[in-house]
Amino acid sequence: QLSKKSFIIVDVRPIVEFRAGHIVGAINIALENLSSGAPGIDTSKQVVVYDRNPERSREAAIRLQADGFKVFELSGGIAVWVAMKLPVGI
């Protein structure tokens, strides 16, 4: 079970998309920037990644797992989050 203190939400979309709307509390690290590790992410935390494109979130998960993180993908990404009328920040 995840608690807010044990995980971090990472939006791997480009910054323009992140600024248009994102999960409240998420940080933005574009997929392209994950190639050099995960800057600013506490390695003791579990990571939840999402994108609008499942292939991109899967690639992000693979990269983060290779860096030693325990990673979960948000099924359906931001589209499902919005469709469920869950909180979105801008």
ABEGO torsion letter per residue (X at the ends): XBBAAABBBBBABBAAAAAAEBBBGBBBBBAAAAAAEBBGBBAABBBBBBBABAAAAAAAAAAAAAAGBBBBBBBGEAAAAAAAGBBBBX
